[in-house]
Amino acid sequence: MTLRPDILFSPLALRHITLPNRFVRSATYEGWGDVQGVPRPELGELYLALARGGVGTIVTGFAFISRQGRAMQPGQCGMDQDDKTGPWAHIVTRVRDEGRGTRLFMQIAHTGRQTLSRITGQPVVGASSRRCTYFRQPVRMLGDDELRVIVNDFACAAYRARQAGFDGVQVHAGHGYLIHQFLSPWTNTRKDRWAEPTLLLQEVIIAIRRKCGDDFPILVKISAGEDTVPGLGVDDALQTVVCLEALSVDAVEVSYGTMEYALNIMRGGIPVDVALQVNPLYNRYPALVRHMWKRFCFPAYQAGIIPFAEEYNVPAAVRIKRQSSLPVIPVGGMRTLESMLDCITTRGLDAVALCRPLICQPNLPQQIAAGEFSRSRCINCNLCTVYCDSDRPLYCHL
Ligand SMILES: Cc1cc2nc3c(=O)[nH]c(=O)nc-3n(C[C@H](O)[C@H](O)[C@H](O)COP(=O)(O)O)c2cc1C
């Protein structure tokens, strides 16, 4: 049977913006930031390749909104200071001038407990003092005044993104980062007004609207599941989406998981030897200790990893779509033209977000249009994933 991909190339009208087609490059850490988090020009080349390859919407890798919310990855870009607006504007202008009407969104994030104090230069903070088993840092519970500062930091980062020419922002409320920590019963054990899981997210959206105007598009990325008990599930995600609907955000992207089991966000291969070599959480230990870890601790870690399956977040996205009027975009495991079409035509979802397939083939939409694509070349080896923790920029290792 010949699949007619036309629907994938049809525009998608969101509340405040129209996306040129249904291909969304899901936020992907690129590693092209300098030590201060200023984006290097090579990042523009990467976005241009995606734009020329037919990707309608590009979401940047997660950009930190403040030094406190910076991640462990050494090449992470930021939007925490006014002097970063210029370098970002340069990149956006290049893509606008030479791209094909591609929409650009900046993903803005605060890591909360999922970072290291030697990176941020200050104590690690979170919704509660519960430590992350991956980063193993002591965590200080954030106070009311500090949370107000963080809300303002999100708004200022969004404002800078608007000044730089971005079409909108994506608020990172998933993958165990700070906003997710408030949404999750595992980490939000508070007794004050911030015990309301969605309060921080709501305040962030309201502050962005105030600072950037009602017409500035906002996407939100959420996790609709995680690996702890108690943990956030699809019903919690639905509650979040009800709030987002009331706040008229433009669309929600549905993902999974936290950094506690990072490979459950991605799924697929577990390149443990490379991780032990390049990940600063492990490579500071002597080879013998790493060897022992692999032998005795790794099997237990591995047992908690969910195997890769195609379209693994689509069932959760469909449930959310059925109960909300917001456009819903699934991410995770879309590897065939058939599954991309199925998401939109049969399942009623609005677009498809892709990460690893576009690292592998940035011109994937163009290949579909030319009838030259049926399955992604990505084999989910996750080498791109584990090398994020090294000082190498993003690339496909195949
Ligand atoms: C190398 C790499 C970097 C990533 N960086 C981010 C990021 O900055 N922000 C984010 O929300 N998700 C990030 N993700 C997760 C992806 O956006 C996506 O949710 C996940 O890879 C599943 O989609 P896929 O099967 O199409 O790869 C990253 C994934 C990979 C492999």
The ligand as an SDF file (V2000), in Angstrom:
LIG
                    3D

 31 33  0  0  0  0  0  0  0  0999 V2000
   20.7860   13.5640   22.6590 C   0  0  0  0  0  0  0  0  0  0  0  0
   19.4640   13.9180   23.2880 C   0  0  0  0  0  0  0  0  0  0  0  0
   19.2770   15.1570   23.8650 C   0  0  0  0  0  0  0  0  0  0  0  0
   18.0400   15.4960   24.4380 C   0  0  0  0  0  0  0  0  0  0  0  0
   17.8440   16.7530   24.9460 N   0  0  0  0  0  0  0  0  0  0  0  0
   16.6260   17.1190   25.4050 C   0  0  0  0  0  0  0  0  0  0  0  0
   16.3820   18.4570   25.8290 C   0  0  0  0  0  0  0  0  0  0  0  0
   17.2620   19.3290   25.8110 O   0  0  0  0  0  0  0  0  0  0  0  0
   15.1250   18.7450   26.2730 N   0  0  0  0  0  0  0  0  0  0  0  0
   14.1180   17.8220   26.2910 C   0  0  0  0  0  0  0  0  0  0  0  0
   12.9980   18.1380   26.6730 O   0  0  0  0  0  0  0  0  0  0  0  0
   14.3160   16.5590   25.8730 N   0  0  0  0  0  0  0  0  0  0  0  0
   15.5430   16.1980   25.4230 C   0  0  0  0  0  0  0  0  0  0  0  0
   15.7380   14.9230   24.9530 N   0  0  0  0  0  0  0  0  0  0  0  0
   14.5860   13.9910   24.9000 C   0  0  0  0  0  0  0  0  0  0  0  0
   13.9120   14.0690   23.5160 C   0  0  0  0  0  0  0  0  0  0  0  0
   13.3830   15.3500   23.2690 O   0  0  0  0  0  0  0  0  0  0  0  0
   12.7870   13.0310   23.3600 C   0  0  0  0  0  0  0  0  0  0  0  0
   11.8080   13.3120   24.3410 O   0  0  0  0  0  0  0  0  0  0  0  0
   13.2620   11.5790   23.4770 C   0  0  0  0  0  0  0  0  0  0  0  0
   14.5390   11.4170   22.8690 O   0  0  0  0  0  0  0  0  0  0  0  0
   12.3060   10.6010   22.7970 C   0  0  0  0  0  0  0  0  0  0  0  0
   12.1260   10.9280   21.4380 O   0  0  0  0  0  0  0  0  0  0  0  0
   12.7930   10.0890   20.2000 P   0  0  0  0  0  0  0  0  0  0  0  0
   12.4030    8.6700   20.3470 O   0  0  0  0  0  0  0  0  0  0  0  0
   12.2470   10.7600   18.9700 O   0  0  0  0  0  0  0  0  0  0  0  0
   14.2720   10.2660   20.3350 O   0  0  0  0  0  0  0  0  0  0  0  0
   16.9750   14.5540   24.4240 C   0  0  0  0  0  0  0  0  0  0  0  0
   17.1860   13.2970   23.8530 C   0  0  0  0  0  0  0  0  0  0  0  0
   18.4070   12.9630   23.2940 C   0  0  0  0  0  0  0  0  0  0  0  0
   18.5810   11.6080   22.6620 C   0  0  0  0  0  0  0  0  0  0  0  0
  1  2  1  0
  2  3  1  0
  2 30  2  0
  3  4  2  0
  4  5  1  0
  4 28  1  0
  5  6  2  0
  6  7  1  0
  6 13  1  0
  7  8  2  0
  7  9  1  0
  9 10  1  0
 10 11  2  0
 10 12  1  0
 12 13  2  0
 13 14  1  0
 14 15  1  0
 14 28  1  0
 15 16  1  0
 16 17  1  0
 16 18  1  0
 18 19  1  0
 18 20  1  0
 20 21  1  0
 20 22  1  0
 22 23  1  0
 23 24  1  0
 24 25  2  0
 24 26  1  0
 24 27  1  0
 28 29  2  0
 29 30  1  0
 30 31  1  0
M  END
$$$$
